[in-house]
Amino acid sequence: MIQLEGVWRTYRVGDSVVHALRHVSLAIRRGEHVAVIGPSGSGKSTLLHVLGCLDRPTAGRYTFAGREVGTLSDEERSALRQKSIGFVFQFFHLLPRLTAVGNVELPMLFAGVPAQERRQRALAALAAVGLAPRAGHRPDQLSGGECQRVAIARAAVMSPELLLADEPTGNLDRAAAAEVMELLEAMHARGLTLVVVTHDPAIAKRARRVIQMCDGEILEDSGALADEGGRRGAERPEGAPSAPSQSGVGE
Amino acid sequence: MAPLEILGFVLAALEGQRLRSALSALGVAIAVTAVILLTSLGEGTRQYIVAQFTQFGTNLIAVSPGKVKTFGVPGVLGGTTHKLTIADAVALRQLPGVEAVVPVAFGQAAVEAGQRSRSVFVYGVNHEAATAWRFRVAQGDFLPPGEASRQGASAVLGPKLARELFGATAPLGRRVRIGGRSFLAIGVMEAKGQLLGFDLDDSAYIPVASAMDMFNQSELMEIDVMARSAEAIPSVMRAIRQTLVARHRGEEDFTVTSQTEMLDTFGRVIGIITVAVSAIAGISLLVGGMGILTVMWISVHQRTAEVGLLRALGVTRATVGRLFLLEAVTLAMAGGVAGLALAFATGAALRAALPGLPLHTPPGSVAAGLLMSLVVGVVSGLLPARRAAELDPIDALRAE
């Protein structure tokens, strides 16, 4: 479903140039559960943003479900996010003025789902994360774990193909984190492709495939080694040393 | 995406900042109130003046002696100035489309009856003055018809003058001395009120020839011609000019003014003043717009994370911009509507407190007030909306 080939993401900060992603090539198939780990600044969030079509590669190709994202317009990428991609953030990103059910309705509001259907689907999504009784509460009346579950309901309500979670447990205690991960994994079990960015090894261990990043490069990709679909990717760890020389050319 | 639902989202966002929203809308409201009240006052004043003048009848054309010219000096270079005479008035009466003609001469004189004396304006007119000026006689009769060039001994008194001179006793048939001459009081007018400081009820009406003789005037001060209808006014004015030029040996040494022209001139002057004053009030609308711009700018800054979220949920740049633009427009329009309400409430309160205050809200100014609010909303919302639309979703998501 996802194909990254030689993707670079370069930022210009003042006079210096920062390479958030250096020649990343990666394939993720439908229904995979992938954890991306690495120290902060390793480019894992940037990778997630590129995967989520929020950011575009500076160089290289990114193909999502057969479409090359780099050539899509803002409208087309927005439509892609709306229909196919769900996001879960570390800080939940709930709108404080809306109730839980209002927050879950939000993606449907902008997708033009009729009000009645919207309410039904939002309540069903909240029930699925065990928060039906809290539907009328505002975020400041909910615990962190509950907020993240509302956010997961919001991400799932449009039935996306891909769910991207950026440190989904980073702001939660152990018990709430476990609950959230169970929810995400249950959604994965129903066929959703799940990519979790984390720096928590315990969270990463729960994934079938772990991609370790450092300095914008993929150091290790357990999934790529495991199957023949990732054979090309398997060369990447060996290919990685060649990247710096390429980056030298790039600069 | 249903516009109504988006409006709901925007309203919820504004309600989230209730005080700030209300205050910024208030700026526009005050401006709209000021514009509406000032235009109402201008329009009210215009209507008041029109009413003041038309109470003396409509379709009036005034002929006055003299003409503003910039060449020659009459009499020196051989040009003769002809006087406006009673004979001129009689000639004008013959013109088609003329309903009444009033030759006018006036001056101030003492009116005495018994031991009482009162100095008032004395108008020399003819019997058609009552018709042309829409005067009604309360008791007795107005001046009798007859040759205008003949002097007469009849006088008609204004109600205030009659009261002052005769008190409770009936004035009809009594003798009054006006300017040292004896007149017979044959009628008393109905109360008419004041016009620009002249108390019409405190005056006397005598035959025009007597007045000219009394005040030692060889010329009429004015001839009032009443046209049969408003449509007839232009043709009557043409006829007046032709007749008088012929009578004055080819010289146009008089001025013909129609009441409509005069009122138009007044209307224009007041209109210009109203527009100028309203424009000054409109500056406060600019200030109101700045208020909305500031509030929206802060709002975009504070809600950066929200913008990031919306973008992640698949809302396009353009829609994000539209949301903030709609927010600004909603604020301004809410202010505009509140301003209208405030203007009407203030107007009603003013009318109750000062019944004489001429206030009349032209429907156009209500529409203009709303339109200006809309424009202010769009203009002040454009910049914040563009800023919101151009936010990088990743940076926006990082803001928390």
Chai-1 contact restraints between the chains, C-beta under 6 A:
chainA,res_idxA,chainB,res_idxB,connection_type,confidence,min_distance_angstrom,max_distance_angstrom,comment,restraint_id
A,H49,B,I394,contact,1.0,0.0,6.0,A-B,restraint_1
A,L54,B,P393,contact,1.0,0.0,6.0,A-B,restraint_2
A,L54,B,I394,contact,1.0,0.0,6.0,A-B,restraint_3
A,D55,B,I394,contact,1.0,0.0,6.0,A-B,restraint_4
A,D74,B,T316,contact,1.0,0.0,6.0,A-B,restraint_5
A,D74,B,R317,contact,1.0,0.0,6.0,A-B,restraint_6
A,E75,B,T316,contact,1.0,0.0,6.0,A-B,restraint_7
A,S78,B,G314,contact,1.0,0.0,6.0,A-B,restraint_8
A,S78,B,T316,contact,1.0,0.0,6.0,A-B,restraint_9
A,R81,B,G314,contact,1.0,0.0,6.0,A-B,restraint_10
A,Q82,B,G314,contact,1.0,0.0,6.0,A-B,restraint_11
A,F87,B,A312,contact,1.0,0.0,6.0,A-B,restraint_12
A,F91,B,E400,contact,1.0,0.0,6.0,A-B,restraint_13
A,H93,B,L309,contact,1.0,0.0,6.0,A-B,restraint_14
A,R97,B,A12,contact,1.0,0.0,6.0,A-B,restraint_15
A,R97,B,G16,contact,1.0,0.0,6.0,A-B,restraint_16
A,P107,B,L313,contact,1.0,0.0,6.0,A-B,restraint_17
A,L109,B,E5,contact,1.0,0.0,6.0,A-B,restraint_18
A,F110,B,M1,contact,1.0,0.0,6.0,A-B,restraint_19
A,F110,B,V315,contact,1.0,0.0,6.0,A-B,restraint_20
A,G112,B,M1,contact,1.0,0.0,6.0,A-B,restraint_21
